[in-house]
Amino acid sequence: MRGQSPLGALAIGAALGALLVLLPLMFDPIPTPLSREQWPIRLPVLRRLARIRHWANPFYVEQITLHSGWRRHYCAEQLAASLLRFPWLPSGPHNIAGRTRDDSFVLKRTTWWHDGMRPTGAGRFVDSGPGTDIVLSVAAPAIGAYFLLLFLTIALTFMVTAIVAATVRPPQAGIPPPLLVLIILGGALLTFAFIALFASPVPIPLGKTRTEGDEFIDFFGDVLGADVVSRE
């Protein structure tokens, strides 16, 4: 709209979208992931997306329940002792950093190439007869996913505005409204593809890539002797 070429406008739109999504993660290096109990995820469309397992779906929430034969308080103590300390340099066998509070926890796997949108895990310990259940959610960071949703909503609003303007006003100098719509749509899709590539708990199916859920299952198996009860 300010005289940029279509390619320049597309690049600016995609860069601004990615910045809006990644900026909140700078203030919380171990962010809380999406959860099926959060009220936005209870909305019909997001509730459906939270249950669709696909690498291109950054709103998918994997639910994992494990069981350990140890007592709840002992599980919490062992988990806290097994996490990486600040600055969370990857130096352990599982490279899991995080924070614990009473019977709840938030975890994130760190590597030398880790990114801010990497899926994180959050859950709680629940007494279950002789032992403890570990109820775990593995998903994209909630704050990044909701900013992505906000950006896509804004992009859709601009598209509708451009379409309405094209029908009620004569063509103006600069980028034609139909081309402007395609640029906005392209920027939104590029941003969505970028976030889905790095934030989805299901990786691109190239070879035998392990999921973040697999990493957390191995971690709890080694640290707490936990076995998988259910996974969806």
C-alpha positions in Angstrom: 0.0 0.0 0.0 3.0 2.3 0.5 4.6 1.6 -2.9 6.3 -1.7 -2.1 6.7 -4.2 -4.9 4.6 -7.3 -4.5 7.6 -9.4 -3.5 8.8 -6.8 -1.0 5.3 -6.5 0.5 5.1 -10.3 0.8 8.5 -10.5 2.6 7.6 -7.7 5.0 4.2 -9.3 5.8 5.8 -12.7 6.5 8.5 -11.1 8.6 6.1 -9.1 10.7 3.9 -12.2 11.3 6.8 -14.3 12.4 8.0 -11.5 14.7 4.6 -11.1 16.3 4.5 -14.9 17.0 8.1 -15.2 18.3 8.3 -12.0 20.3 6.4 -13.3 23.3 8.6 -16.3 23.6 11.6 -14.1 24.3 10.1 -13.3 27.7 9.6 -16.9 28.8 12.2 -19.4 27.5 10.2 -22.4 28.9 6.7 -21.4 28.0 3.6 -23.4 29.0 2.2 -25.4 26.1 -1.3 -25.6 24.8 -3.7 -27.7 26.8 -7.1 -29.1 25.9 -8.4 -27.6 29.1 -7.6 -24.0 28.2 -10.8 -22.1 27.3 -9.7 -21.1 23.7 -9.1 -24.7 22.9 -12.6 -25.5 23.9 -14.0 -23.5 21.0 -15.4 -25.8 18.3 -12.8 -25.3 15.6 -9.8 -25.4 18.0 -11.2 -28.3 19.9 -11.2 -30.3 16.7 -7.7 -29.1 15.7 -6.3 -30.1 19.1 -7.2 -33.7 18.3 -5.9 -33.9 14.7 -2.4 -35.4 14.7 -0.5 -33.9 11.8 2.9 -32.2 11.3 1.2 -29.2 9.7 -1.1 -28.6 12.7 0.5 -26.4 15.3 -2.6 -26.6 17.5 -2.4 -30.4 18.0 -2.1 -31.3 21.7 -0.8 -34.8 22.5 -2.1 -36.3 25.7 0.1 -38.9 27.4 -0.6 -40.7 30.6 2.2 -42.6 32.3 2.3 -44.6 35.5 5.2 -44.8 38.0 5.3 -47.2 41.0 6.8 -44.4 43.2 4.9 -42.1 45.5 3.8 -38.7 44.2 6.0 -36.6 46.4 9.1 -38.8 45.6 8.3 -38.5 41.9 8.2 -34.7 42.2 11.5 -34.7 44.0 13.2 -36.9 41.5 11.9 -34.9 38.6 13.2 -31.6 40.1 16.6 -33.2 40.7 16.9 -34.4 37.1 16.2 -31.1 35.3 19.0 -29.0 33.8 20.0 -25.9 35.7 20.2 -22.4 34.3 21.5 -21.5 31.7 20.1 -24.9 30.6 23.1 -26.0 28.5 22.4 -29.4 26.9 24.7 -31.6 29.0 22.6 -34.5 30.2 21.4 -37.7 28.5 17.9 -36.1 27.9 18.7 -32.4 28.0 15.4 -31.6 29.7 15.0 -28.2 31.4 12.0 -26.9 33.2 10.4 -25.8 36.4 8.3 -27.6 39.0 5.8 -26.4 41.5 4.2 -28.8 44.0 2.8 -31.5 41.8 2.9 -29.7 38.5 5.7 -29.1 36.0 6.6 -27.5 32.7 9.4 -29.1 30.6 11.3 -28.3 27.5 14.0 -30.3 25.7 17.1 -28.2 24.9 19.7 -28.7 22.2 22.4 -26.5 20.7 20.0 -25.8 17.8 16.8 -25.4 19.7 14.3 -22.8 18.8 11.8 -20.8 20.8 8.7 -22.5 19.2 9.8 -26.0 20.1 6.9 -28.0 21.6 7.0 -28.1 25.4 5.4 -30.5 27.9 3.4 -29.7 31.0 1.5 -31.9 33.4 0.9 -33.0 37.0 1.4 -36.0 39.3 -1.8 -37.7 40.4 -2.1 -40.4 43.1 -3.2 -43.6 41.6 -3.4 -46.6 43.9 0.0 -48.1 44.4 1.9 -45.5 42.6 1.5 -42.2 40.7 0.0 -41.3 37.3 1.8 -38.6 35.3 -0.7 -36.7 33.1 1.3 -34.9 30.4 0.4 -32.6 27.5 2.9 -32.0 24.7 2.1 -29.1 22.4 3.3 -25.9 20.9 3.9 -23.0 23.4 0.4 -21.5 24.1 1.5 -17.9 23.9 3.0 -18.4 20.5 0.1 -20.4 19.2 -2.4 -17.7 20.3 -0.4 -14.9 18.8 -0.4 -17.0 15.5 -4.2 -17.2 15.8 -4.4 -13.5 16.3 -2.1 -12.8 13.4 -4.2 -15.0 11.1 -7.4 -13.2 12.3 -5.8 -9.8 11.5 -4.7 -11.0 8.1 -8.2 -12.3 7.3 -9.6 -9.0 8.4 -7.3 -7.1 6.0 -8.2 -9.5 3.2 -11.9 -8.9 3.7 -11.3 -5.1 3.9 -9.3 -5.2 0.7 -12.0 -7.2 -1.1 -14.7 -4.7 0.0 -12.6 -1.8 -1.0 -12.1 -3.2 -4.4 -15.9 -3.6 -4.9 -16.9 -0.1 -3.7 -14.0 2.1 -4.9 -12.4 2.6 -8.3 -8.9 1.1 -8.8 -6.2 3.3 -7.2 -2.6 3.7 -8.1 -0.2 1.1 -6.5 -0.9 -2.5 -5.8 -4.3 -3.6 -7.2 -6.7 -4.9 -4.5 -6.8 -8.5 -5.9 -3.0 -8.6 -5.8 -3.0 -7.1 -2.3 -5.3 -9.9 -1.1 -3.0 -12.5 -2.6 0.0 -10.9 -0.9 -1.7 -10.8 2.5 -2.8 -14.4 2.1 0.7 -15.5 1.0 2.2 -13.8 4.1 -0.2 -15.5 6.4 0.4 -18.9 4.8 4.2 -18.5 5.0 3.9 -17.5 8.6 1.6 -20.5 9.3 4.0 -22.9 7.5 7.0 -21.6 9.4 5.3 -22.0 12.8 3.9 -25.4 11.9 7.4 -26.6 10.8 8.9 -25.7 14.2 6.0 -25.8 16.7 4.0 -28.9 15.8 4.6 -31.8 18.2 4.5 -34.1 15.2 7.6 -33.6 13.0 7.7 -33.7 9.2 7.6 -37.4 8.3 11.1 -37.6 6.8 12.8 -40.9 7.8 12.1 -42.1 11.3 12.1 -38.8 13.1 11.1 -39.0 16.8 8.4 -36.8 18.3 8.8 -34.6 21.3 6.4 -36.9 23.0 8.8 -39.8 22.5 11.6 -37.8 24.1 9.5 -37.1 27.2 8.4 -40.7 27.5 12.0 -41.9 27.5 12.8 -39.2 30.0 10.1 -40.2 32.5 10.9 -43.9 31.9 14.6 -43.4 32.9 14.0 -40.9 35.7 10.8 -42.3 37.3 10.6 -45.8 35.9 7.3 -44.8 34.3 5.4 -46.8 31.6 2.9 -45.4 29.1 -0.8 -46.0 30.1 -2.4 -44.1 27.2 -1.5 -41.8 24.4 -3.6 -39.8 22.0 
